[in-house]
Amino acid sequence: MAFELRPGCDLAEEIRRIGVEQTGRAIAELSKPGDPHRAIHEARKSLKRTRALLHFARAGLSRGDFAKNDRRIRNLARPLSGTRDCQAMVEILAKLERRFGADWSSTLVGGLRATFHGRQQRGEIALTRLIEEAVEQTGKMQGRFQGLKLDRKKLSIGAGVQPTYARAQRGLRRAYELGEGDAFHAWRKDAQRHWRQMQLLAAAWPEEMAVQTAKARALSYCLGDDHDIHIILGHVRIIGPNLAPWSEMETFYDGCIEQQLGLRMAARNHARLLLAERPTAFGRRLSCYWRAASERFGHGAHFSATLDRDSKVVPIQSARLKDMRDAPPVIVRD
């Protein structure tokens, strides 16, 4: 199923359901035969969604339960990041070559690419064991989501989205005040978490949330590329002198800085729209959308965002149909 909450359903049950689904999806990806790098990439995306879900549910968790489970998910994904990070470096080098041309710093780029490929190959020796351990630990995390203790009275849409939104705003200010790569990377984590949480609420108002989600995704991608360039420049400072002459390193460095400036300008433009509200006002707005969707659709309309334009949804009045809790909305076509 989609990474979406269903309007009109019990929020605690929905959080457990999606947590179990996403961890199960990660296990399924890691267990697939074929390309292990693609499997790791897809599994890590599921684990990131799971962590964003946990942060959404934070108000309903005890401080200890949240901290332990957040740490577990983070530690679960970390061993899988090594080979993926090398692949990300190769991909950003390809983007830079498309931007500046194939002859741009060719000796240095070729040396860096060979270095990252070599590290990726050395990491593959232990890849099977890492995947097996990740499957085992993800299975345990899935069981924890099944029995996750949530305080229904403290759970709400506003309480779920406001903290991450506020952190993203603080990250925006801090990143541009400091101008440091680490500050932009820290901001990226909150921006990406906000993007995942907007996906959770897609059914609240599909057209409106699609805009919010697309803008959050664009911001996350800008900051992701910025971080990759920051990491590459760190490698160049260490191993660059062994790969190419100083003049070529200087050309490469100038091109990376130019690309970073463009990415940071684009990120600021996205953020000015995405993070323009006060967190409390943002939380209230999404709460209103969710309440309206719950009243309209009754019990569970998780697929409302994907209905055809010519479809009409006839809401179920859940107060009148208490004995039909599992009945989906009825789709009527003209």
GUVEX-272449 format. One line per field, with one value per residue: residue in three letters; x, y, z of N, C-alpha, C in turn. Coordinates in steps of 0.1 Angstrom, whole numbers, plus 5000, padded with zeros to 4 digits. Example, Ala and Ser with C-alpha at 12.3 -4.5 7.8 and 13.67 -1.06 7.14 Angstrom:
# GUVEX-272449
rest = c(ALA:SER)
n.c1 = c(5132:5128)
n.c2 = c(4943:4978)
n.c3 = c(5078:5071)
ca.c1 = c(5123:5137)
ca.c2 = c(4955:4989)
ca.c3 = c(5078:5071)
c.c1 = c(5132:5129)
c.c2 = c(4967:5000)
c.c3 = c(5078:5079)
# end
This chain:
# GUVEX-272449
rest = c(MET:ALA:PHE:GLU:LEU:ARG:PRO:GLY:CYS:ASP:LEU:ALA:GLU:GLU:ILE:ARG:ARG:ILE:GLY:VAL:GLU:GLN:THR:GLY:ARG:ALA:ILE:ALA:GLU:LEU:SER:LYS:PRO:GLY:ASP:PRO:HIS:ARG:ALA:ILE:HIS:GLU:ALA:ARG:LYS:SER:LEU:LYS:ARG:THR:ARG:ALA:LEU:LEU:HIS:PHE:ALA:ARG:ALA:GLY:LEU:SER:ARG:GLY:ASP:PHE:ALA:LYS:ASN:ASP:ARG:ARG:ILE:ARG:ASN:LEU:ALA:ARG:PRO:LEU:SER:GLY:THR:ARG:ASP:CYS:GLN:ALA:MET:VAL:GLU:ILE:LEU:ALA:LYS:LEU:GLU:ARG:ARG:PHE:GLY:ALA:ASP:TRP:SER:SER:THR:LEU:VAL:GLY:GLY:LEU:ARG:ALA:THR:PHE:HIS:GLY:ARG:GLN:GLN:ARG:GLY:GLU:ILE:ALA:LEU:THR:ARG:LEU:ILE:GLU:GLU:ALA:VAL:GLU:GLN:THR:GLY:LYS:MET:GLN:GLY:ARG:PHE:GLN:GLY:LEU:LYS:LEU:ASP:ARG:LYS:LYS:LEU:SER:ILE:GLY:ALA:GLY:VAL:GLN:PRO:THR:TYR:ALA:ARG:ALA:GLN:ARG:GLY:LEU:ARG:ARG:ALA:TYR:GLU:LEU:GLY:GLU:GLY:ASP:ALA:PHE:HIS:ALA:TRP:ARG:LYS:ASP:ALA:GLN:ARG:HIS:TRP:ARG:GLN:MET:GLN:LEU:LEU:ALA:ALA:ALA:TRP:PRO:GLU:GLU:MET:ALA:VAL:GLN:THR:ALA:LYS:ALA:ARG:ALA:LEU:SER:TYR:CYS:LEU:GLY:ASP:ASP:HIS:ASP:ILE:HIS:ILE:ILE:LEU:GLY:HIS:VAL:ARG:ILE:ILE:GLY:PRO:ASN:LEU:ALA:PRO:TRP:SER:GLU:MET:GLU:THR:PHE:TYR:ASP:GLY:CYS:ILE:GLU:GLN:GLN:LEU:GLY:LEU:ARG:MET:ALA:ALA:ARG:ASN:HIS:ALA:ARG:LEU:LEU:LEU:ALA:GLU:ARG:PRO:THR:ALA:PHE:GLY:ARG:ARG:LEU:SER:CYS:TYR:TRP:ARG:ALA:ALA:SER:GLU:ARG:PHE:GLY:HIS:GLY:ALA:HIS:PHE:SER:ALA:THR:LEU:ASP:ARG:ASP:SER:LYS:VAL:VAL:PRO:ILE:GLN:SER:ALA:ARG:LEU:LYS:ASP:MET:ARG:ASP:ALA:PRO:PRO:VAL:ILE:VAL:ARG:ASP)
n.c1 = c(5008:5003:5024:5007:4985:4951:4922:4898:4903:4916:4943:4965:4964:4968:4994:5008:5002:5014:5040:5046:5042:5062:5086:5084:5084:5111:5124:5116:5127:5155:5157:5154:5165:5192:5203:5222:5228:5208:5187:5195:5194:5166:5156:5167:5153:5128:5133:5139:5115:5101:5114:5107:5079:5080:5089:5067:5049:5058:5047:5028:5043:5063:5091:5114:5107:5105:5132:5147:5137:5141:5169:5174:5164:5180:5206:5202:5200:5225:5248:5243:5248:5273:5282:5262:5267:5291:5282:5265:5284:5297:5275:5270:5294:5289:5268:5281:5299:5281:5272:5295:5309:5325:5353:5361:5382:5392:5412:5413:5386:5383:5401:5389:5365:5374:5385:5362:5347:5364:5363:5337:5336:5353:5337:5317:5325:5317:5291:5269:5267:5261:5236:5221:5222:5209:5183:5175:5175:5157:5134:5130:5125:5101:5084:5084:5070:5045:5036:5037:5035:5012:4999:4968:4954:4973:4981:4980:4973:4984:5003:5019:5032:5042:5066:5087:5085:5091:5117:5129:5126:5143:5167:5170:5175:5199:5216:5221:5231:5255:5267:5280:5289:5282:5261:5241:5237:5226:5202:5191:5183:5161:5144:5140:5127:5104:5093:5087:5067:5047:5040:5027:5003:4988:4962:4947:4941:4943:4952:4963:4982:4999:5013:5026:5042:5057:5073:5087:5101:5117:5133:5147:5162:5179:5194:5205:5222:5239:5251:5265:5284:5298:5310:5325:5344:5358:5371:5387:5405:5420:5429:5433:5458:5473:5462:5459:5472:5477:5465:5443:5429:5421:5404:5384:5375:5366:5344:5328:5321:5307:5285:5274:5266:5246:5228:5222:5210:5187:5176:5170:5150:5130:5125:5116:5090:5080:5084:5071:5051:5041:5049:5027:5005:5008:5004:4977:4964:4968:4956:4929:4925:4927:4907:4884:4887:4884:4857:4844:4851:4848:4855:4887:4902:4925:4932:4923:4938:4946:4925:4907:4901:4875:4861:4838:4835:4816:4809:4811:4790:4802:4792:4766:4770:4781:4785:4798:4825:4848:4841:4848:4851:4826:4829:4816:4809:4802)
n.c2 = c(4988:5024:5050:5064:5079:5071:5090:5094:5071:5053:5070:5060:5032:5034:5044:5023:5003:5014:5015:4988:4980:4994:4986:4959:4962:4970:4947:4929:4941:4938:4911:4903:4887:4895:4928:4940:4966:4983:4971:4978:5006:5010:4998:5015:5038:5031:5027:5053:5065:5052:5062:5089:5086:5077:5100:5116:5104:5110:5126:5109:5090:5077:5094:5078:5055:5067:5077:5053:5037:5055:5056:5029:5026:5044:5033:5009:5015:5027:5009:5001:5022:5026:5014:5026:5053:5055:5050:5072:5092:5087:5092:5119:5129:5124:5141:5166:5164:5164:5190:5206:5196:5168:5169:5184:5188:5161:5142:5142:5137:5111:5097:5100:5087:5061:5056:5057:5036:5015:5014:5008:4982:4968:4970:4953:4928:4922:4925:4907:4896:4919:4926:4904:4907:4931:4925:4908:4925:4945:4930:4926:4953:4956:4940:4955:4977:4966:4963:4988:5012:5037:5069:5077:5101:5121:5121:5137:5154:5180:5179:5160:5171:5197:5199:5189:5206:5231:5226:5224:5250:5263:5251:5261:5289:5286:5273:5292:5313:5303:5291:5267:5234:5212:5223:5227:5201:5191:5205:5194:5169:5174:5187:5166:5148:5163:5163:5135:5133:5149:5133:5113:5126:5128:5122:5140:5164:5160:5175:5199:5189:5176:5196:5207:5184:5180:5204:5201:5178:5187:5206:5188:5173:5192:5199:5174:5170:5191:5183:5160:5171:5186:5164:5153:5173:5172:5148:5154:5173:5156:5133:5143:5156:5134:5125:5143:5173:5205:5227:5215:5205:5230:5240:5221:5224:5251:5247:5230:5247:5267:5252:5244:5269:5276:5255:5261:5286:5278:5261:5279:5294:5275:5269:5293:5294:5270:5269:5291:5297:5302:5276:5267:5277:5263:5237:5238:5244:5220:5202:5211:5204:5177:5170:5177:5160:5135:5137:5138:5114:5094:5062:5056:5065:5060:5058:5080:5100:5090:5087:5087:5116:5118:5105:5102:5105:5090:5098:5078:5078:5074:5075:5066:5041:5021:4995:4989:4992:4985:4991:5004:5037:5044:5043:5062:5064:5087)
n.c3 = c(5000:4996:5010:5030:5053:5062:5059:5085:5098:5128:5142:5156:5150:5123:5121:5132:5113:5089:5096:5099:5073:5059:5070:5063:5036:5032:5040:5020:4997:5003:5003:4977:4947:4925:4916:4942:4950:4941:4956:4982:4980:4977:5000:5019:5014:5022:5050:5057:5053:5073:5096:5094:5098:5125:5138:5132:5149:5174:5195:5207:5219:5246:5260:5262:5246:5221:5217:5218:5196:5175:5174:5169:5142:5129:5133:5120:5093:5088:5084:5058:5042:5031:5005:4990:4992:4978:4953:4949:4948:4924:4907:4911:4901:4874:4868:4871:4850:4829:4832:4828:4807:4790:4789:4810:4837:4833:4840:4868:4874:4863:4879:4905:4900:4896:4921:4938:4926:4932:4960:4963:4953:4971:4993:4987:4994:5020:5017:5015:5041:5055:5044:5052:5080:5082:5073:5094:5116:5107:5107:5134:5141:5127:5142:5166:5158:5154:5180:5190:5215:5218:5227:5223:5229:5227:5202:5170:5139:5137:5159:5149:5125:5131:5147:5130:5108:5121:5129:5103:5095:5113:5105:5080:5085:5100:5082:5061:5076:5086:5063:5060:5049:5066:5080:5060:5054:5078:5077:5054:5063:5080:5061:5043:5059:5064:5038:5036:5055:5044:5023:5037:5043:5020:5012:5024:5010:4979:4956:4967:4985:4968:4956:4978:4985:4962:4962:4985:4980:4958:4972:4989:4971:4960:4982:4987:4965:4969:4993:4984:4967:4985:5000:4979:4974:4998:4995:4973:4984:5000:4984:4959:4951:4944:4921:4900:4884:4901:4888:4874:4896:4907:4887:4888:4915:4914:4896:4911:4933:4919:4910:4935:4945:4928:4934:4961:4959:4945:4964:4985:4972:4969:4996:5007:4998:5007:5035:5046:5066:5100:5123:5140:5127:5103:5112:5121:5097:5081:5099:5096:5069:5071:5089:5074:5052:5066:5075:5050:5036:5055:5067:5059:5031:5015:4988:4975:4964:4939:4922:4891:4871:4862:4881:4909:4944:4967:4999:5029:5056:5085:5110:5108:5099:5116:5118:5095:5093:5078:5052:5020:5004:4979:4945:4919:4885:4859)
ca.c1 = c(5000:5010:5029:4996:4974:4937:4913:4887:4908:4923:4956:4975:4964:4974:5009:5013:5000:5023:5053:5048:5043:5074:5097:5082:5089:5125:5128:5113:5137:5168:5156:5152:5177:5195:5213:5221:5229:5194:5179:5199:5188:5151:5154:5170:5142:5117:5137:5138:5100:5098:5119:5098:5067:5082:5089:5053:5041:5065:5038:5021:5053:5071:5104:5123:5104:5109:5146:5152:5133:5147:5183:5175:5162:5192:5217:5198:5203:5239:5258:5240:5250:5287:5282:5253:5274:5301:5274:5261:5296:5298:5264:5272:5304:5283:5260:5291:5304:5271:5271:5307:5315:5333:5367:5363:5390:5390:5421:5408:5373:5385:5407:5379:5355:5381:5386:5348:5344:5372:5358:5324:5339:5358:5326:5309:5330:5310:5277:5259:5266:5254:5222:5215:5220:5198:5170:5172:5172:5145:5123:5127:5118:5087:5077:5082:5059:5032:5032:5041:5026:5009:4989:4958:4950:4983:4984:4971:4980:4993:5014:5028:5039:5047:5080:5096:5084:5098:5132:5133:5128:5156:5178:5171:5182:5213:5225:5225:5239:5269:5272:5289:5284:5275:5248:5232:5234:5216:5190:5186:5176:5147:5137:5136:5117:5091:5088:5080:5055:5037:5035:5018:4990:4984:4948:4939:4936:4953:4958:4971:4993:5008:5022:5035:5051:5067:5082:5096:5110:5127:5142:5155:5171:5189:5203:5212:5233:5248:5259:5274:5295:5306:5317:5335:5354:5366:5380:5397:5415:5429:5436:5434:5471:5478:5454:5459:5480:5470:5457:5431:5421:5416:5393:5374:5370:5357:5332:5319:5316:5297:5273:5269:5260:5233:5219:5218:5200:5174:5171:5164:5137:5120:5122:5108:5076:5076:5085:5067:5041:5045:5046:5014:4995:5009:4998:4963:4959:4968:4946:4916:4923:4925:4893:4875:4888:4878:4843:4839:4853:4845:4865:4897:4902:4939:4935:4916:4947:4949:4913:4906:4895:4861:4854:4833:4836:4804:4814:4804:4787:4806:4784:4754:4773:4791:4787:4805:4838:4857:4836:4856:4842:4820:4832:4805:4813:4791)
ca.c2 = c(5000:5036:5056:5074:5077:5071:5098:5087:5059:5056:5074:5051:5020:5038:5045:5009:4997:5019:5011:4974:4979:5000:4977:4947:4965:4970:4933:4924:4946:4933:4897:4901:4883:4906:4939:4943:4980:4988:4966:4986:5019:5010:4995:5027:5048:5026:5030:5068:5068:5046:5071:5101:5082:5076:5114:5121:5098:5113:5131:5098:5080:5081:5099:5067:5047:5074:5077:5040:5033:5063:5052:5016:5027:5051:5023:4999:5020:5032:5000:4999:5034:5027:5012:5035:5066:5055:5051:5086:5100:5084:5098:5134:5132:5123:5153:5176:5163:5169:5205:5214:5189:5156:5172:5192:5181:5147:5133:5142:5130:5097:5092:5100:5077:5048:5055:5053:5022:5005:5013:5000:4968:4963:4969:4942:4915:4920:4930:4896:4895:4932:4925:4894:4913:4942:4918:4903:4937:4951:4921:4930:4966:4954:4935:4966:4986:4959:4965:5002:5018:5051:5075:5083:5114:5130:5120:5145:5158:5191:5175:5152:5178:5209:5199:5188:5219:5241:5223:5227:5265:5267:5246:5271:5300:5283:5270:5304:5321:5297:5288:5255:5221:5204:5230:5224:5186:5189:5211:5185:5158:5178:5189:5153:5143:5170:5157:5122:5135:5154:5121:5107:5133:5130:5120:5151:5172:5155:5185:5208:5182:5172:5208:5207:5173:5183:5214:5195:5168:5195:5211:5177:5169:5203:5198:5162:5172:5200:5175:5151:5179:5188:5152:5151:5183:5167:5137:5160:5179:5146:5124:5150:5158:5121:5121:5153:5185:5215:5235:5208:5205:5243:5241:5212:5231:5263:5243:5225:5258:5273:5243:5245:5282:5274:5246:5268:5296:5271:5256:5290:5297:5264:5270:5305:5291:5258:5271:5305:5298:5298:5262:5265:5280:5252:5225:5240:5243:5206:5196:5214:5196:5163:5168:5178:5147:5125:5139:5136:5101:5084:5053:5051:5068:5061:5058:5091:5108:5084:5085:5094:5129:5117:5097:5109:5097:5092:5095:5069:5084:5064:5075:5058:5027:5016:4980:4987:4999:4981:4994:5015:5047:5039:5051:5062:5070:5092)
ca.c3 = c(5000:4996:5023:5033:5063:5057:5067:5092:5106:5140:5139:5162:5142:5110:5123:5133:5100:5079:5101:5096:5058:5054:5074:5055:5022:5032:5041:5007:4988:5006:5000:4963:4940:4915:4919:4957:4952:4940:4967:4994:4978:4979:5014:5027:5013:5031:5064:5059:5055:5086:5106:5093:5105:5139:5142:5132:5160:5186:5206:5213:5224:5257:5255:5261:5234:5208:5215:5215:5183:5165:5173:5162:5128:5123:5133:5111:5080:5087:5077:5044:5035:5025:4991:4983:4992:4967:4940:4949:4944:4909:4900:4911:4891:4860:4867:4869:4837:4820:4834:4824:4796:4793:4790:4822:4847:4830:4847:4882:4875:4861:4891:4915:4897:4898:4935:4943:4922:4940:4974:4962:4951:4983:5002:4983:5000:5032:5014:5018:5055:5059:5041:5061:5094:5081:5072:5107:5125:5102:5111:5148:5141:5123:5154:5175:5153:5157:5194:5194:5225:5214:5235:5213:5233:5224:5187:5162:5127:5141:5167:5141:5115:5135:5151:5119:5101:5129:5127:5090:5094:5120:5097:5069:5090:5104:5070:5054:5085:5087:5050:5060:5043:5076:5084:5049:5055:5089:5072:5045:5070:5084:5049:5038:5068:5061:5026:5038:5063:5035:5016:5047:5044:5006:5010:5031:4999:4970:4947:4975:4991:4957:4954:4990:4984:4951:4966:4996:4973:4951:4982:4994:4960:4959:4994:4986:4955:4976:5002:4976:4962:4997:5003:4969:4977:5009:4990:4965:4992:5005:4974:4947:4947:4939:4909:4890:4887:4909:4879:4872:4908:4909:4878:4894:4927:4910:4890:4922:4940:4911:4911:4949:4947:4921:4942:4973:4955:4942:4977:4992:4966:4973:5011:5009:4996:5015:5049:5048:5076:5114:5125:5146:5116:5093:5118:5121:5083:5078:5107:5090:5057:5075:5095:5063:5045:5074:5074:5037:5032:5064:5071:5050:5017:5012:4974:4970:4956:4926:4915:4878:4872:4860:4892:4920:4956:4976:5012:5038:5068:5094:5122:5105:5095:5126:5115:5082:5095:5067:5039:5014:4997:4967:4933:4909:4873:4851)
c.c1 = c(5009:5014:5019:4988:4961:4928:4902:4891:4915:4938:4967:4975:4970:4989:5015:5013:5011:5037:5056:5050:5057:5086:5096:5087:5104:5131:5127:5124:5151:5168:5155:5165:5180:5205:5212:5222:5215:5186:5182:5193:5173:5148:5157:5159:5130:5120:5136:5123:5096:5102:5110:5085:5068:5083:5075:5046:5048:5057:5031:5030:5059:5085:5114:5120:5108:5124:5152:5149:5139:5162:5184:5173:5174:5204:5215:5202:5218:5248:5255:5244:5264:5287:5273:5260:5284:5294:5269:5272:5298:5287:5265:5283:5299:5275:5270:5296:5294:5270:5283:5314:5324:5348:5371:5370:5390:5399:5416:5395:5375:5392:5398:5369:5361:5382:5373:5344:5351:5367:5345:5326:5345:5347:5317:5313:5321:5295:5267:5257:5258:5239:5215:5212:5209:5184:5166:5167:5159:5132:5120:5121:5104:5078:5074:5071:5045:5027:5035:5030:5024:4997:4979:4955:4960:4986:4974:4980:4989:5005:5024:5037:5047:5062:5090:5097:5092:5113:5137:5135:5140:5168:5181:5179:5197:5222:5230:5233:5254:5275:5281:5281:5276:5262:5237:5228:5224:5203:5183:5178:5162:5139:5132:5125:5103:5085:5081:5067:5044:5031:5024:5004:4984:4969:4940:4933:4946:4960:4967:4983:5003:5018:5031:5046:5062:5077:5092:5106:5121:5138:5152:5165:5182:5199:5211:5224:5243:5257:5269:5286:5304:5315:5329:5347:5364:5376:5391:5408:5425:5436:5438:5448:5478:5472:5456:5467:5471:5461:5443:5422:5415:5403:5381:5367:5361:5344:5322:5313:5305:5284:5266:5261:5246:5223:5214:5208:5186:5168:5164:5151:5126:5116:5114:5093:5071:5075:5081:5058:5048:5041:5032:5003:4996:5002:4983:4957:4958:4958:4932:4914:4920:4911:4883:4875:4881:4863:4837:4840:4850:4857:4875:4895:4916:4942:4928:4925:4949:4936:4913:4898:4880:4854:4848:4833:4824:4808:4805:4802:4790:4798:4771:4757:4784:4794:4794:4818:4848:4853:4844:4846:4837:4823:4821:4810:4801:4789)
c.c2 = c(5013:5041:5067:5069:5078:5079:5090:5075:5063:5059:5065:5038:5023:5038:5031:5002:5001:5015:4996:4972:4983:4991:4964:4950:4965:4956:4927:4928:4940:4918:4893:4896:4894:4916:4943:4958:4987:4984:4975:5000:5020:5007:5007:5037:5044:5029:5045:5072:5063:5056:5084:5098:5082:5091:5120:5116:5102:5118:5120:5088:5086:5086:5088:5058:5054:5073:5064:5035:5042:5059:5038:5018:5034:5041:5012:5003:5023:5022:4998:5011:5035:5026:5022:5049:5066:5056:5065:5095:5099:5092:5114:5138:5133:5136:5165:5176:5168:5185:5212:5207:5178:5158:5180:5184:5166:5137:5131:5134:5115:5090:5090:5088:5063:5045:5050:5039:5012:5003:5005:4986:4961:4961:4958:4929:4912:4923:4919:4895:4907:4931:4915:4900:4924:4936:4913:4914:4944:4943:4924:4943:4965:4949:4946:4975:4979:4962:4979:5008:5033:5056:5083:5097:5125:5130:5130:5149:5170:5187:5167:5160:5190:5208:5198:5200:5230:5238:5226:5243:5269:5262:5255:5283:5297:5280:5282:5314:5316:5295:5275:5243:5213:5210:5227:5209:5184:5194:5201:5173:5162:5181:5176:5147:5150:5165:5144:5124:5141:5143:5114:5112:5135:5130:5132:5161:5170:5166:5194:5201:5178:5184:5209:5196:5175:5193:5209:5185:5176:5201:5200:5173:5179:5201:5185:5163:5181:5192:5166:5159:5183:5176:5150:5161:5179:5156:5144:5167:5168:5138:5131:5152:5146:5118:5131:5165:5196:5223:5228:5207:5219:5245:5233:5219:5243:5258:5237:5237:5265:5265:5244:5258:5282:5266:5253:5279:5289:5266:5267:5294:5287:5267:5282:5303:5280:5261:5286:5307:5296:5283:5259:5267:5268:5240:5227:5239:5228:5198:5198:5205:5182:5160:5169:5165:5136:5125:5135:5121:5090:5075:5049:5054:5070:5062:5070:5100:5103:5081:5092:5107:5128:5109:5107:5100:5100:5088:5086:5077:5074:5064:5067:5044:5022:5002:4978:4994:4996:4985:5005:5025:5041:5049:5050:5069:5075:5084)
c.c3 = c(5000:5010:5026:5044:5056:5065:5073:5100:5119:5137:5144:5154:5128:5111:5124:5120:5090:5083:5098:5081:5053:5058:5066:5040:5021:5032:5027:4997:4990:5003:4986:4957:4930:4921:4934:4959:4951:4952:4980:4992:4981:4994:5023:5026:5022:5046:5067:5061:5069:5097:5106:5100:5120:5145:5142:5144:5174:5197:5213:5219:5237:5252:5253:5249:5221:5206:5211:5200:5172:5163:5166:5147:5122:5122:5123:5097:5077:5080:5062:5035:5027:5010:4983:4982:4981:4954:4939:4944:4929:4902:4900:4902:4877:4858:4865:4855:4827:4820:4827:4812:4799:4795:4803:4833:4845:4838:4861:4883:4873:4873:4903:4913:4899:4913:4942:4939:4930:4954:4974:4961:4964:4994:4999:4989:5012:5030:5018:5033:5060:5056:5050:5075:5093:5080:5086:5116:5120:5107:5126:5149:5136:5135:5164:5171:5155:5171:5199:5204:5222:5223:5225:5216:5229:5209:5180:5149:5130:5149:5159:5131:5120:5139:5140:5110:5108:5128:5113:5088:5101:5112:5085:5073:5093:5092:5063:5063:5085:5073:5049:5055:5054:5080:5073:5050:5066:5085:5063:5052:5075:5072:5043:5046:5066:5048:5028:5046:5054:5026:5024:5046:5030:5004:5017:5020:4988:4962:4955:4980:4980:4955:4966:4989:4974:4955:4976:4989:4965:4960:4986:4984:4959:4970:4993:4976:4962:4985:4995:4971:4974:5001:4992:4971:4988:5004:4981:4973:4998:4995:4961:4942:4941:4925:4898:4894:4894:4900:4876:4884:4910:4900:4883:4906:4923:4904:4901:4930:4932:4911:4925:4950:4940:4929:4954:4970:4952:4955:4985:4986:4969:4988:5014:5007:5006:5030:5053:5060:5090:5116:5131:5135:5106:5099:5118:5107:5079:5086:5101:5078:5061:5081:5084:5055:5053:5074:5061:5033:5042:5067:5060:5036:5012:4997:4967:4961:4942:4918:4901:4880:4870:4871:4902:4932:4964:4990:5020:5051:5079:5107:5121:5102:5104:5124:5102:5082:5084:5053:5033:5008:4984:4956:4923:4897:4865:4838)
# end
